[in-house]
Amino acid sequence: MKENRLQQISRRDWIKSTSLLSFASFIPGALSACISQINQEPKTILVVSGWQDVNIGDIAHTPGLLHVLETFLPNSRIILWKKSNATAEVKKLLNDNFPKVRVVYGGVDSKKDVDNPEMYEVFKASDVLVHGSGPSVVGQSNLEAWVKHTQKPFGIFGVTIQSISDDLKALLQKASFIYTRETASIAVLRKAGIVGAHVAFAPDATFYLNIHDESKALRFIQENKLETRKFICVIPRLRKTPYYKIRPDSGWSDERIKETEELNNRCKEKDHAKLREAMIAWVRETKNKVLVCPEMTYQVDIMDELLIDPLPDDVKPFVIKRGYWMPDEAASVYARAHSVLSFECHSPIIAAANKTPMFYLRQPEDTIKGQMYYDLGFSDWVFEIEQTTGKQIADRLRQVWTNYEIACSKLDSSMKQVDRIYGEKCKEVDKV
């Protein structure tokens, strides 16, 4: 009897001890699952972008980066801090294409404070600030406000950095990542002593533009009897953008205006004569049309003078003009074009994003951003305009239209490289 009682006690102790052991072994697993769940909570990315609305390339930076982040960081929340107030058209474009993205506005004063109180709530809710693609660190003041009011990380995704002031250097030294849109900027950073694995090449986010306006594009195409892959698009550009005409309050001095006009007047005919030679070859040899279109608002006013009026009489009937438009309509038209030839940098990128071969006719005043074309293997399609003849552009276009499948395959290969780089860089942003 006593022995049975002892056996019962022993059995009870064994059950208790094994239960405690099981519970103890459960704790690390439960804790790990809890931590894992916390780590999987959606992070909030604050994007500062949207520099101006008079240029479809500048407009395209923003939707391009939003698409990059939504593709490679799909579980993140995104808030867009637009640098400048948007026109009604741009607001609609962003809202229609990115309904999940909250858009906020707010300027930064000389003390690095924000004039919209809502921004401080946004700062608190955000985990990281990402500066979008652009011609420079345009949102420097936005980044400085973030640094002043938070202890959270920030970085730069796809910009050109051509020069570095002391203030900018101090800011960049605090960045968790600096992704320049071409390798020439990396050399500038290195010279300033800003080096490390966090400094790398990530192409201009416009390469990931995925927005379209099919209804507007199709209406324009049908009205002008354009056939898919049977028309080329051409875009003019002056050596220096005349912002004094675009914005009366630009503050340009009379001397600066005079210098700009003298340069533009000296170069505009010789530059555009080279593009006209390619247009003439295309029309005469293929009997297909040419669409002259703008990337910036002011270019509507120079189309006739530089690309249409000087054409031979037998070519002019094949030429069509387009007024200023939004990047979504441009993307839908470029997607149906045979090729895009442009003095501007971003129309060829929008074309590439839509699987259309493109040429970039690069003017030396157009900053070091053109290096991105070489970095991505497009060297055969970049023409340094002062070292190029019109015949060379026409001959290369002829090669494209006679070997179109090869050209499209070449483009596809470079775009896969863009895709890979974006994926790699977003992984690093996720770690930050």
N, C-alpha and C positions, 0 to 999 in steps of 0.2 A: 504493500500500500504506500509505504514511505517512498519506495523506489519509483512508483508510478508518478507520485506528486513531484519528485525531483525531475523526472523526465518532462512533465508538463511545463515546469518552470524553465527548464533548459530550452524547450522548444519555443516558449514565449519570448525568451531573451534573444534567441536566434532570429525569430521573425522580426523583432524590434530592430536588432542590429542590421539585418539585411535591408529593412525598410529605410533606415537612416542612411545606409550606404547608397541605396538607390537614389534617395533624395539628393544626397551630396553629389552623386555623379550627374544628376539632372541639372544642378545649379549652373555649371559652366555652359552647358548647352543652351539653357534658357537665357542666360546672360548674353551669350553670343548671338542668339536669335534676336534678342531685344536690341543689341547694338547694331546688328545688321539692318533691322527695321528702321532704326534712327538714321543710319547712313544712307538708306534708300529714300528717305524723305526728299521730295523735290526741292532742289536748290533754285534760288532766284537769281537770274542774271540781269543786271541793269546795263543796257546798251546805250552808249551815247553816239549819235550819228545824225545825219540829215543836215548837210552844210548849206545847201542852197537849192532853189527850185527852178533856176533858169538854165539848167543843164541836165539832160536826161541821164548823163553819166553820174553826176552827183546824186541825183534822185535814186539811181539804181543801186548805189552802195548799200543803202539801208535795207531794202527787201532782199538783196543778195545775202547780206550777213544774217538776217533773220532766218532765211532759208537754210543757211549753213548750220546755225545753232539748232533749229527745229529738226534737222536731219540727223545730226550727229550727237546731239544732247536732247533726245526727245522727251525725257522726263523732267526737264527744267522748265521753270516758269520764266517768262521773258517780259521785261518792262523796257520800253523804248523811251529814252530821254532825248527828244529831238532838239538839236542844237539851235535851229532857227524855226520860227513859226511857219507852218506849212500853208500853202495855198489850198483852196477848197478841193482842187483836183488831186493833189498829193495826199490830203487827208483821206479822201475817198479811196484812193488807191491802196493806202496802208490798211484802212479799216476793212475793206472788202477782201483783201488777200491774207490778212493776218488777224482774224477776229479774236484770237486768244491773247494777242499782245496788247497790253495796256500802254497807251501813249501819254506821256506827260511832257510839259513844257516848263522851262524855268531858266532865267539868265543867272549869271554869276557876276558879282560886283568886285571892286578892287580889293576888298577884304576877304575874298574867297567865300562869301556867303551867298546863298541862293535866294532870289527874290520871290520864289513861290514856296510858301510854307509846306505845301504838299510834298515837296522834294525831301524834306527831312524824314517824313514817314516812309517814303520810298527808300531812302538810304538805310533806314532801320530794317526794312523788309528784305533788302537785297544782300546776297552773299558775296558777289564779285561784280566789279564794274569793267566792262569791255568797251574800249574805244574802237569804233568802226573804221572801215576803209576810208581813205581820203588822201588829199595831196600833201598832207603834213599832219602833225599832231594838232589838228584844228580845234579839238576839244580840250586843249591844255588847261584852260581855266576850270572846266568841268571836273577834270581829274584832280586838280588842286583842291577844289571844294570837297571832293570825296575824301581825299587824304586828311584834310583839316577836320572833318566831322565824323570820320569813321576810322577804325583800325583794321579795316578789311582790305583784302587784296584787290589789285586792278592790273589790267594789261591792255595791250594794243594789238589789234588784229588787222593787218594788211594796209599799212600806210607807207608813204615815201617820207624819208627824213633826209633832207638835203643839207641842212645846217643845224647846229645845236648851240643854243644860247646857254648861259650859265643857269638860268632858271629851268630851262627844259632839261638840262643835264641832271640837275638836282632831283627833278621829278622822275626821270627815266631810271635813275639809280634805285628808286623804290619800287619799280614795276616788277610784278611776278613773271610776266612774259612780254616780249617785244617781238611781234611778228611783222616784218616789213614786206611790202608787196613786190619787191625786187631785191636782188642781192647787192645792188649798188649802195643802198641805204645801210646795209650791214657793214660795209667798209667805212662809211661815215661814222657809225657808232663805234667801231673798233678804234678809229683814230681818236675818238673822244674818250677812250678808255672804258667803254661800256661793252663788256664781253661776257660770254657764258652760254651754257646750254639753253638758257631761256631766251636767247636772241636767235631768231631763225627766219626763214623765208616762208611766207604764206601769201599766195596770190591775191590780188584785188578781189574782194568779195563779189564784184559784179559778175565774175565767172560763174557764179551760182544763181544768177537771176532766173527765176522760174515763173514770173508773172506774165500774163498775156491779156490782150483785149481783142478777142477773135471777131466780135461783131463789127467794131470800127475798122479793123484791118481788112476784113473781107469786103465790107462796103466800099472802101477805098480801092481795093484791088479790082473789084468787079467794075466800078465806075470807070477805071482807067485801063481796063482790058489787059491787066498784067497776068501773065501765066506763070504758074509755079516753076521755079528753077530756070525761068527764061528771061529774067531781068536782073540787072546789077544795081546796087545802091551806091551812091557816091556822096561824100560829105565834105564840104569846104571848111577852111579855117584860116584865119589871119595869124601871123606870127605871134602877136600878143593880143589877148582878149581885151577888147575895148570896154572895160567895166564902167568907164565914165559915161558911156552911152546907155548902158543897161541900168545903172543905178546913178541917178543925178546927184545923190548925196554921197558918192564914193570918196570925195575929198581929194581927188587927184589934182595935182598942181598943173598949171598951164605948161610948165616945162616938161612934165612927165607925159602929158597928153601929146605935146608936139613930138617928142621922141618916139612915142608909140606909133603915131600916125606916119611919121617918116619911115620907120622900119616896115610897117605894114604895106605902105604904098610902094616901097622899093622892092618888096619880095612877092607880093600877092600874084602878079601876073606870071612871073617865071615859075612859081610853085605850081599854080593851077594849070598852066599850059601842059605840064607833064601828066597830070591826071586826065586832061582832055584828050591827050593822045591815046590813052587806054580806052576812053569812052568811044572815040572814033573807030578804033580797031574793033571793039566789041560790036558796035552797030553795023558797020560795013561787012564784017565777016560772018556774024551770026544772024543778022537781021532782027535782033531782039532789042528790047527797050532798056532805058536807063532811068532810074528814079533818083533825082537830086533831092536830098533831105537834110535836115539840120540835127545837130546834137545840142547846140545852144541857140537861144532865141535870136541873137543878132545875125546868125548865119542865113536866116530867111532873106535878109536884105542884100546879101552879097552873091546869092546863087546865080542870078541873071548875068551880072557883070563878069563873074569869074568862070562859070562853068557852062552857061547856056548861050549867051549872046555871041561869043566868039566862035561857036561851032560852025562847021560847013552847013550849007543849006540842006544837003541830003541827009544830014544826021539829026538836025533839030526836030523833025516830026516824031522821032523815036524817044524824045526826052520828056519826062513828066516831073513836076515839082510837088513837094509836100511842105506844108507849113509846120510850125512847131507842134510837137506832139509829146505824149507821155511815154515812158520807157516800155509800158506794157503793150501799147499799140505798135511801137517800133519793133519790139521783140517778135510780135506776130507777123509783121511784114518781113523782117529779116529772116525768119524761119522759112519763108517761101521764096526768098531771093536765091539767085545762083551764087553770088558773091557780094561782099561789102568792101568798098575801097574808101578809106577815110583818112583825112588829116587829123581828125580827133582820135583820142586814145580809146574811148569807151564804146563807141559804136561797133568796132571790130570785136570787142569782148562780148557785147550783147549778141552779136552774130555767132560767135564761137559757142556761147551757151546754148544756142539754138541749132547747132550742128551745121552751120553755114560757113564755108571758107571765107577768109577775110584778109585784107592787106592793111597794114598801118603805115601811112606815109608820114614819117616822123620829122618834124621841124626841130631844130636845135634848141629853140626857146621853150619847148614843151617838157622841161625838167628831166630828171633822170628816171622817171617812172617807166619810160619805154624799155628799160632793161628787162622788165618782166617778160616781154615777148621772147627775148633771147633765152632767158632762164627756163622757159617752158618749151623750147624747141621750135619756135616760130621764125627763126632767123631768115628763112627763104621768103617770108611774107612781110618782112619789115624793110622799108626803104628809107634810108637816111636821105632826105630830100635833096640836100646840097651835093651829095655824092651820087645821085641817081639821075638817069635820063628818062624821058617819057617813053622811049623805046623799050627800056628795060622793064618798066612797069607793064607795058602792053604785052611784051613777050612772056612775062611771068603769068599774066592773066590768061594768055593763050594756052600756056602749059596746063593751067588749071582746067579750062573748059574742054581741052582735048583729052585730059586724063582725070576726069572728075572723081571717079571712084578712088583713085590713089590720093587725091587731095582730101577727100572726106575721111579716108582711113588715117591719114596723117593727123588731121584735126582730132579725130577720136582718140588717138594715142596720147596726145597732149592733154586732152580733157580728162582722161583717166588718171594722169599724173596729178592734175588739180584735185580731183576727187580724193586721191590717196593722201595728199598733203593736208587737206582740210580735215580728214578723219584723224590723222595723227595729231594735229594741233588741237583739235577739240578734246582729245583724250588728255592732253596736258592741261587744258583749261579746266576740265573736270577734276583733275587732281588738285588744282589750286583751290 
